[in-house]
Amino acid sequence: MSAYIPKNTDAKLRSLLHWGKIRQEQLTEAFLITKDTVLGFLKRQIEHGNWRGVLEVLKGKPMTKAGRFVLDELRSKVVRKLIMQMGLRPVIATTLVILLLPIILAKVAGEVVGWIRNRS
């Protein structure tokens, strides 16, 4: 799932926390909001029959039309939620999404693969 993880994520996150004056509690809240939004969004996409787009995003290959659409919609939805629920500035919310979304997608993809292996 390294296709999602940006290089130097830890250093970038520390830099963002310092620059945006974000407290650790806010980062935890942003992580939880992002996780809940991702899980809810992917679940709704699957319920609406968009298996292909969800599968491509979870595989780390969102370059097809379906995968790109799902990933773009997911990013914008998470940014909106962070702005609305936490009152973050758009630039900070966008930067948090750029850093947090890959980590959460990698975790979700890993759990789905583990679940599938256990069912086989």
N, C-alpha and C positions, 0 to 999 in steps of 0.2 A: 504494500500500500504506500510505498515511498513516492508514488506519482503525485500524491497530494501534499506531502510534508515539505514545506519550503526549507531551504538551507538556512542554518543559523536561526532557527525558530526561537530558541531560548534567548539569545542575545537581542533579537528583534522585539520579543515580548517585554524584556526588561527595559529596553529603550522606550517602548510605547508607554509602559507604566510610569516611567519617569517623566517623559514629555507631556503626557496627558494628565498627569497627577491623579492616576487611578490607584485607589487603595486595593489591597488584597481581597477585601470583602466584595468589592465591585467586580473584580476579575472572576471570583467564584460565582457571583450572580450572573455575570455575562456568560460564563461557561454553561451554567444550568439552563438559562434561557435559550442559548444556542442549541444545546442538546435536545431540549424538549421540542423546539421548533423543528429541528431536523427530523426527529422521530415522527412527529405528527405529520409533517409535510410528506415524508416518504411513504407513510402509511396511507395517506389520502391518495397519493399518486398510484399506489398499488391497487387500492380499492376502485379507482377510476380506470383501471386496466392499463396503466402506463408502466408495465413490467420492464419493458425494454430500456426505457430511459433510466429507471431506477437501477437496473442491473448494470448498465454502462457506467453510471456514476459510482456505484459501489466497487466496480472492478478497477476504477481509476482511469477510465478511458472515456471521458465526457466530450469527445471531439465529434461525435455524430450529431445530427440535428436534434434528435430526441434527448441525448445525454446533455448536450450544451443547453437546451431549453430548461431541462430539470435543474441543472446546476445554477444557471442564471436566475431562475425563479427562486431557488432556495436561498441564494446569496441575498437577493433583494428583500426577501421575506425576513431573514434573520436581521439584516440591517434595520429594517423598519421596526421590528420588535425591540431591538436594543435601544433605539432612539425613543420609542414610545414608553417602554417600561422603565428604563433607567435614566432617561433624560440626557443621554450622551449627545455630544456634538456629532454630526454626520461623519466627519473625517475620522473621529476616534472610533465610532461604531463600525465604519467600513474597514478600518485597519484591524480591529479586533476580529471581525469576520474573516478577513484574509488569513489571520493567524490561527484562529480557533476552529474554523470549519474543516480544514484538512485533518486536523487531529481527531475531531469527532467522527468524520466520515471514515477514517481509517479504523477507528474503534468499532463503529457500527458494522463495517464490512467484515472485520475480524470475528465479531460475534455471529454474524450471519453464516460465515463459512464454518465456524465451529458448530453451530446449530445444525447445519446441513450434514456435516460429517457425522455427528452423533445420531442423526436420523437414518443414516445409510447402514 
